[in-house]
Amino acid sequence: MVRYAHRQDSAYRLPSAIFLLASGLSRREMHNQRIVITGVGALSPNGVGRENYFAALKEGRSGVRTITQFDASSLPSRVAGEVDFDPTLWVDVKNMKHVSRVVPMVIAAADEALKDAKLDPSAVDLETRRSIGVMLGSGGGAVEFSERMYELWFDDHEKQASIYSVPSGTIGTIASEISMAYDLHGFSHLISTGCTSSTDAIGYAYRNLKLGVIDYVVCGGADSTITEAIMTGFCMMRIVANTRNDAPESASRPFSRDRDGFVLSEGAWMFVMEREETAKARGAQIYAEVAGYGSTCDAYHRVRIDESGEEPARAMTLAMKDAGIDPSEVGYLNYHGTSTDLNDRIETRAVKLAFGDHARMLPGSATKSMIGHPQGACGSAGVAATLMAIRDGILPPTINLDTPDPECDLDYIPDLGRRARIDAAVCNTIAFGSKNSALVLKRYA
């Protein structure tokens, strides 16, 4: 296993400024470090496994179905994007009592990403495992597990509850489960910033790799919040789709005039990220370069976006500036595209602000039209879709866009995928609490 020549002692990580002096690398040299993605794993409502997910995107296939995880018959919204997988393949039946549904989901996606990257933690020494970190994004974390435990306690069935009810119910435990599953001793962090969580996790992994803080990062996003309490809360807010319960595949309708809310979903999309020189030295395949990251806050409202669209636009602009590219060089935009009235309109406005005249010529699509909204994992779902577009030259569509909203008047690649070679793409996300984050991915050459 080839290790980065300037890696710090694993027992103590120097602050970046001191590290630059100790390593002999200038800030310019650090900035010029290229960070690449060498492995991808996916568990999605419309495809379990990376290639199945990619195939579903190309075909414009929806994974939204009638909810099966609980009895939703009394709710106004009864559809969701559920992942069809066997959790006991990743966590044994006895231990399933002690973990959330999201844990086997994210372990499965991480396992696929590690194998895809040909990075086998069991085949390397402890020093190398100390150089592999975990950076995960999740909005709800283990909320599904906590709901189960509370139900047992309140029904006086506490003897059936897990003795790990408290630690396994915390959000950060999900990252720890990945680290423990693969004996990884680098940092093990979870970022929870709402719907920007996994975008931020990838952005933080990118920056840590550039600084030489770590050699490899297993990163991405996972969420599984399709629970009765969460769905009831969203129904109370009147922001989830409720008019197509009998036609679930058509319920998620970003940018369409007749959209009526987002579709809650779940999933896990994980990646292996490392520096270019490390990837090349070990002969790893490279999907794309993570070239820029930007994040801002409207500082406006708990759930509403500032109508101006200025801060989402600034996040995209900062990401492009970080990547050293002009807006005119971007060939594809992966939209946040939730299928809510305000979000779609304001995001369209933000794109016009960020890209200027190029916005009219920029093709983009909303992955959520096919998978619903997996909350904090949505950014990683979009990154995986963008990697597929770069690798295969096929831009995924926005399905169910039958009657475009006149105020959403850009090229959203309606209904059918499109062949195109793209050299740079932007992945955009927007979150509750006025948060905005964006990434730039570039074709590796």
Stockholm file with secondary structure:
# STOCKHOLM 1.0

chainA/1-445         MVRYAHRQDSAYRLPSAIFLLASGLSRREMHNQRIVITGVGALSPNGVGRENYFAALKEGRSGVRTITQFDASSLPSRVAGEVDFDPTLWVDVKNMKHVSRVVPMVIAAADEALKDAKLDPSAVDLETRRSIGVMLGSGGGAVEFSERMYELWFDDHEKQASIYSVPSGTIGTIASEISMAYDLHGFSHLISTGCTSSTDAIGYAYRNLKLGVIDYVVCGGADSTITEAIMTGFCMMRIVANTRNDAPESASRPFSRDRDGFVLSEGAWMFVMEREETAKARGAQIYAEVAGYGSTCDAYHRVRIDESGEEPARAMTLAMKDAGIDPSEVGYLNYHGTSTDLNDRIETRAVKLAFGDHARMLPGSATKSMIGHPQGACGSAGVAATLMAIRDGILPPTINLDTPDPECDLDYIPDLGRRARIDAAVCNTIAFGSKNSALVLKRYA
#=GR chainA/1-445 SS CCCCTTCCCTTCCCCHHHHHHHHTCCHHHHHTCCEEEEEEEEEETTEESHHHHHHHHHHTCCCCEECCSSCCTTSSCCEEBCCCCCGGGTSCHHHHTTSCTHHHHHHHHHHHHHHHTTCCGGGSCHHHHTTEEEEEECSSTTHHHHHHHHHHHHTTCGGGSCTTTTGGGSTTHHHHHHHHHHTCCSCEEEECCGGGHHHHHHHHHHHHHHHTSCSEEEEEEEECCCCHHHHHHHHHHTCBCCSCTTSGGGSCCTTBTTCCCBCBBCEEEEEEEEEHHHHHHTTCCCCEEEEEEEEEECCCCSSCCCTTCHHHHHHHHHHHHHHTCCGGGCCEEEECCCSCHHHHHHHHHHHHHHHGGGGGGCCEEETHHHHCBCGGGHHHHHHHHHHHHHHHSEECCBTTCSSBCTTCCSCCCBSSCEECCCSEEEEEEEETTTEEEEEEEECCC
#=GC SS_cons         CCCCTTCCCTTCCCCHHHHHHHHTCCHHHHHTCCEEEEEEEEEETTEESHHHHHHHHHHTCCCCEECCSSCCTTSSCCEEBCCCCCGGGTSCHHHHTTSCTHHHHHHHHHHHHHHHTTCCGGGSCHHHHTTEEEEEECSSTTHHHHHHHHHHHHTTCGGGSCTTTTGGGSTTHHHHHHHHHHTCCSCEEEECCGGGHHHHHHHHHHHHHHHTSCSEEEEEEEECCCCHHHHHHHHHHTCBCCSCTTSGGGSCCTTBTTCCCBCBBCEEEEEEEEEHHHHHHTTCCCCEEEEEEEEEECCCCSSCCCTTCHHHHHHHHHHHHHHTCCGGGCCEEEECCCSCHHHHHHHHHHHHHHHGGGGGGCCEEETHHHHCBCGGGHHHHHHHHHHHHHHHSEECCBTTCSSBCTTCCSCCCBSSCEECCCSEEEEEEEETTTEEEEEEEECCC
//
